Each structure stands twice: as structure tokens, then as C-alpha cells.
Amino acid sequence: MKGKSSRKLLTPAIHASISNALRNYSIEFVRKIVEEEHLGKLIYAGGDDVLAFVNLRDLLDVMEKLRFAFSGEVRVENGQIKVSGENQTGFVGKDDVYYLTMGKNATASMGVVIAHYKEPLKVVIGRVFEMKRKAKNNPDKDSFSILLMKKSGEERIAMYSWRYKCSSTNDILQTIDVIKRAKNAMNDENERYVSHRFIQKLKGEFVRLKNKKGRLVSSEGVFNDELRRLISRAYNYKGSGRDDKDKKKKFIEDFYTDIQRLFLKSGRDLDNFTNLLEIASFLNKGE
């Protein structure tokens, strides 16, 4: 027995609307995000396909803006594009014109490669498309995949969905925002920071507690306790005078809460989780 298809017919009007939305995205938003608001160079933008070079310092902002401008979940404030989950209309006002976008239900896959400038461009571009395919094949669909190619030849790959629901509050969290906070917490130029060396210690302590798929098999309580302990030991304060105990406690707890959520979102995939932390820490170099 053959069931009825749930797909809707693509009428000429719908097709025209999609074409209009994709045109608006590539012409009105992509170049502004990459080249006007950030330090980047747009190579190609056609419909939902975008290729660009971006400085490390601006990478996370560009990724986030490109993703949510696609679904129209942005607003233009003082001439700058800001991510705004409150805008669910499918239209974005810009320069006194309302532009149609793909709408809140649209998803997007993104592949990102961080490479040394001496790495052959052909190799880098090939890896970009590999990361894009990886993100597309993620069961969550609405995802990004990042590859860090170190000069030493080591590689780190992390793949995550753009957003997820917080189990304790039911709030929808933007993954990139959580990564930004984790990155900032590991920035040793700040008065308070967590040394990124805790990542290697975490990997070393749990390396034998992974299954063949890389999933952690130890109890969640054991992992959480050890994660908090390692963060506390890696905490640094370089301000003048004695450190404030309450501020120290809040700093550690905020950082722990953010990355513990990233771990859960990874499906307890220790490699994916620690790779993401290493990439976030690497971004602090800003080169």
C-alpha cells in the first residue's frame, strides 16, 4: 500500500518566493556580514552557497550571523546585523526595506576549516567541502563542522548543531554563543581565566572510558565532578590584590555550566567535545 506524500507542490509563486529569499540573502546580507562588519573576504555567494576567507578573530561572529540571516532571525540595529531569535516573521528590515528570508524553519549546514596560510589552497578548499558534507550528514541536519589543521599536521574536528534546548530551563541556546563564552573564559589576557591545559588532562583521564564510537561510558556524575575539579585547578587570577571568592566561584561555575552543556549536546562524545574546546582556545590567538 502506498501512502500519500506529505510534500507540498512547489507552485510558481512559492518558487518565486524562494528565489527572492535566496537572492536577498546573498546580495543584502552575506557581503555586509563578511566584508563590511568583519575582517573577511567574500569569494562567492550564490543562493545558499557561500565561500569566504575570515580572520580568526571574527570567525564565530561571521558563522553565527550567516546562519541566522539565512532564516531571518536577525535584526539591523544602528546599521549592524544582530542575531535575534525574537524575529520569527521571515522578514528583516534593512535600509527602510523589508527583505524576505527563508524563514524560521529553514536549516543550514556549514563547513569551516582553520589552516595556516602556507597550507595549499586546493587542499584547504577540498577540506571545506568535506566539512560541509559532514555537517549535512549529521542527523540533526542544522549543523556546522569545524576542522583545525595545525602546522604540526595534527587535526581537530568538531561538529555541533547550531542550537539546542537546555534541559534545566527549556530555553533554546545558541551553540556559538556558548562557544564564545568558553573561548573568552580561556583567554589568558583576561584578569580571570581557565588555562586550556585542563583539556588535555581531561582527555587523559577519560581516554580509557570510551567505547568504540568515542562515547564516554563512565557515569555522568563522575565525569561532572572531575570536570569541575579540573576547571577549579586550572583557574588563574592575575589581578592586583586578593581575588574575590564570590567572583571566583561564579566564574568557575559559569564556565563549568557552559561546557558541561556542550558535552551533553555532543552525545557524550568525548573527542568531539574536547576538540571543540581546543578549537575555541586556539581562536584566542586571533591570527
Secondary structure, 3 states (H helix, E strand, C coil): CCCCCCCCCCCHHHHHHHHHHHHHHHHHHHHHHHHHCCCEEEEEEECCEEEEEECHHHHHHHHHHHHHHHCCCEEEECCEEEECCCCCCCEEEECCEEEECCCCCCCCCEEEEECCCCCCHHHHHHHHHHHHHHHHCCCCCCEEEEEEECCCCCEEEEEEECEEECCCCCCEEEHHHHHHHHHHHCCCCCCEEECCHHHHHHHHHHHHHECCCCEECCCHHHHHHHHHHHHHHHEEECCCCCCCHHHHHHHHHHHHHHHHHHHHHCCCEHHHHHHHHHHHHHHHHCC
